Amino acid sequence: MKWIFSLTLACLLGQGCYSQNNQKTDMDQHKKNDNPVYSRTDTGKAVMKDEDWKRVLSPEVYYIARQKGTERPWSSKFENLKEVGTYYCAACGNALFKSDTKFESGCGWPSFYEPISKSSVIYLPDNSLGMSRTEVECGRCKAHLGHVFEDGPPPTGLRYCINGVVLDFEKAKEAEKHYTEKKKSE
């Protein structure tokens, strides 16, 4: 009898964990689907009212993208990422940077030396906090991304210091395919 009870309890707990994991995935997907401007192919301007941005973005993304916040240094999951692919704006899906322009700057935020295109980002003067800097915004939705400095590596000499919270990343399809094929042959 104890054995049957234990087995039944284990099954119920396992089902509960499975349901919670599926629910989280469904909620994450639902959140993306709720954002009417999120697209990795649309290049038209993405304009929404502030209350709509607040509804469709996570609190962390909203704080940085719409309120010009800054994440803590060395807290980004992208800081040490070495995967090959493309970085997109987490607010609207605009392509921002290729992984081959990413470099280790030691500043605590993901750093790039060049945007994916001239229209990917917008530059604005930022004289806040008693400093003279150049702010970088998403060229499609005007989300605050970070700042650009003139102390980067060649060929541009620029360092785009970007908040990882406002980035999405997608692995390069070809690199992923090669990796999968290599694993199968091993």
C-alpha positions as CSV (number, residue, x, y, z in Angstrom):
1,M,0.0,0.0,0.0
2,K,2.9,2.4,0.9
3,W,4.4,1.6,-2.5
4,I,1.3,2.5,-4.4
5,F,0.9,5.7,-2.5
6,S,4.6,6.6,-3.1
7,L,4.2,5.9,-6.8
8,T,1.0,7.9,-7.1
9,L,2.6,10.9,-5.3
10,A,5.7,10.7,-7.5
11,C,3.5,10.8,-10.7
12,L,1.5,13.7,-9.4
13,L,4.6,15.7,-8.5
14,G,6.2,14.9,-11.9
15,Q,3.0,16.0,-13.7
16,G,2.9,19.2,-11.6
17,C,6.5,20.1,-12.6
18,Y,5.8,19.3,-16.2
19,S,2.8,21.5,-16.2
20,Q,4.7,24.4,-14.6
21,N,7.5,24.1,-17.1
22,N,5.0,24.2,-20.0
23,Q,3.2,27.1,-18.4
24,K,6.4,29.2,-18.2
25,T,7.2,28.4,-21.9
26,D,3.6,29.3,-22.8
27,M,3.8,32.5,-20.8
28,D,7.1,33.5,-22.4
29,Q,5.7,32.9,-25.9
30,H,2.5,34.6,-25.0
31,K,4.4,37.7,-23.9
32,K,6.3,37.9,-27.3
33,N,3.0,37.3,-29.1
34,D,1.4,40.2,-27.2
35,N,3.9,42.7,-28.6
36,P,2.3,43.9,-31.9
37,V,5.5,45.6,-33.1
38,Y,8.0,42.8,-32.4
39,S,9.4,41.5,-35.7
40,R,12.8,40.5,-36.9
41,T,11.9,41.3,-40.5
42,D,9.8,44.5,-40.4
43,T,12.0,47.6,-40.8
44,G,9.2,50.2,-40.4
45,K,9.2,52.4,-37.4
46,A,7.7,50.9,-34.3
47,V,5.7,53.4,-32.4
48,M,3.5,52.7,-29.4
49,K,2.2,54.7,-26.4
50,D,4.2,54.3,-23.2
51,E,1.4,52.4,-21.4
52,D,1.4,49.9,-24.3
53,W,5.2,49.4,-24.0
54,K,4.8,48.9,-20.3
55,R,2.1,46.2,-21.0
56,V,4.1,44.2,-23.5
57,L,7.7,44.5,-22.1
58,S,9.0,42.8,-19.0
59,P,9.7,45.2,-16.2
60,E,13.5,44.9,-16.7
61,V,13.3,45.6,-20.4
62,Y,10.8,48.5,-19.9
63,Y,13.1,50.1,-17.3
64,I,16.1,50.2,-19.6
65,A,14.4,50.6,-23.0
66,R,11.8,53.2,-22.1
67,Q,13.1,54.8,-19.0
68,K,16.8,54.9,-20.0
69,G,17.9,52.7,-17.1
70,T,21.1,50.8,-16.8
71,E,21.7,47.2,-15.8
72,R,24.3,46.3,-13.2
73,P,27.7,45.7,-14.8
74,W,28.7,42.0,-15.3
75,S,25.1,40.9,-14.9
76,S,24.2,40.3,-18.5
77,K,23.8,36.8,-19.8
78,F,25.4,38.1,-23.1
79,E,28.6,39.5,-21.4
80,N,30.6,36.3,-22.1
81,L,28.5,34.7,-24.8
82,K,30.7,33.5,-27.7
83,E,28.0,32.0,-29.9
84,V,27.8,33.0,-33.6
85,G,24.6,34.9,-34.5
86,T,22.7,38.2,-34.4
87,Y,21.7,40.5,-31.6
88,Y,18.2,42.0,-31.8
89,C,16.4,44.7,-29.9
90,A,14.3,43.0,-27.2
91,A,11.6,45.6,-27.5
92,C,10.9,45.5,-31.2
93,G,13.1,42.8,-32.8
94,N,15.2,45.1,-34.9
95,A,18.6,43.6,-35.9
96,L,21.3,45.6,-34.1
97,F,24.7,43.8,-34.0
98,K,26.4,40.7,-35.5
99,S,28.3,38.5,-33.1
100,D,31.6,39.0,-35.0
101,T,31.6,42.6,-34.0
102,K,31.4,41.8,-30.3
103,F,34.5,42.1,-28.2
104,E,35.7,41.9,-24.6
105,S,36.1,45.5,-23.4
106,G,36.2,44.8,-19.7
107,C,33.5,47.4,-19.0
108,G,30.9,44.9,-17.7
109,W,28.4,45.2,-20.5
110,P,28.3,43.5,-23.9
111,S,30.4,45.6,-26.3
112,F,30.4,45.8,-30.0
113,Y,32.5,47.9,-32.5
114,E,29.9,48.3,-35.2
115,P,26.1,48.1,-35.7
116,I,24.6,45.8,-38.3
117,S,23.6,48.8,-40.5
118,K,23.6,52.6,-40.4
119,S,19.9,52.6,-39.7
120,S,20.1,50.0,-36.9
121,V,20.8,52.7,-34.2
122,I,20.2,56.4,-33.5
123,Y,22.8,58.6,-31.8
124,L,21.8,61.3,-29.3
125,P,23.8,63.6,-27.1
126,D,23.6,62.6,-23.4
127,N,24.8,65.1,-20.8
128,S,23.3,63.5,-17.8
129,L,25.1,62.6,-14.6
130,G,27.6,65.4,-15.3
131,M,29.1,63.6,-18.3
132,S,29.2,64.2,-22.0
133,R,28.3,61.0,-23.8
134,T,26.6,59.7,-26.9
135,E,23.5,57.7,-26.2
136,V,22.5,54.8,-28.6
137,E,18.9,54.0,-29.3
138,C,17.2,51.4,-31.4
139,G,16.7,52.8,-34.9
140,R,13.3,51.2,-35.2
141,C,11.6,51.8,-31.8
142,K,13.9,54.3,-30.1
143,A,14.6,52.0,-27.1
144,H,17.5,53.1,-25.0
145,L,20.3,50.6,-25.7
146,G,23.4,52.1,-24.0
147,H,26.2,54.4,-25.1
148,V,29.0,54.6,-27.7
149,F,32.5,55.6,-26.9
150,E,35.6,56.3,-29.0
151,D,37.9,53.8,-27.3
152,G,37.1,50.6,-29.2
153,P,39.2,48.4,-31.4
154,P,39.8,48.7,-35.1
155,P,38.4,49.0,-37.7
156,T,36.0,51.6,-36.2
157,G,37.6,52.6,-33.0
158,L,34.2,52.6,-31.4
159,R,32.8,50.8,-28.3
160,Y,29.1,50.3,-28.2
161,C,28.4,49.6,-24.6
162,I,25.0,47.9,-24.6
163,N,22.7,46.8,-21.8
164,G,22.2,43.1,-22.3
165,V,18.6,43.2,-20.9
166,V,17.5,45.0,-24.1
167,L,19.1,42.4,-26.4
168,D,17.7,39.2,-27.9
169,F,20.1,36.8,-29.5
170,E,19.6,34.2,-32.3
171,K,22.2,31.7,-33.2
172,A,23.4,31.7,-36.8
173,K,21.4,28.9,-38.6
174,E,24.4,27.7,-40.5
175,A,26.6,27.5,-37.4
176,E,23.9,25.7,-35.5
177,K,23.4,23.2,-38.4
178,H,27.2,22.5,-38.6
179,Y,27.3,22.0,-34.8
180,T,24.3,19.6,-34.9
181,E,25.9,17.6,-37.8
182,K,29.2,17.4,-36.0
183,K,27.5,16.1,-32.8
184,K,25.7,13.4,-34.8
185,S,29.0,12.2,-36.4
186,E,30.8,11.9,-33.0
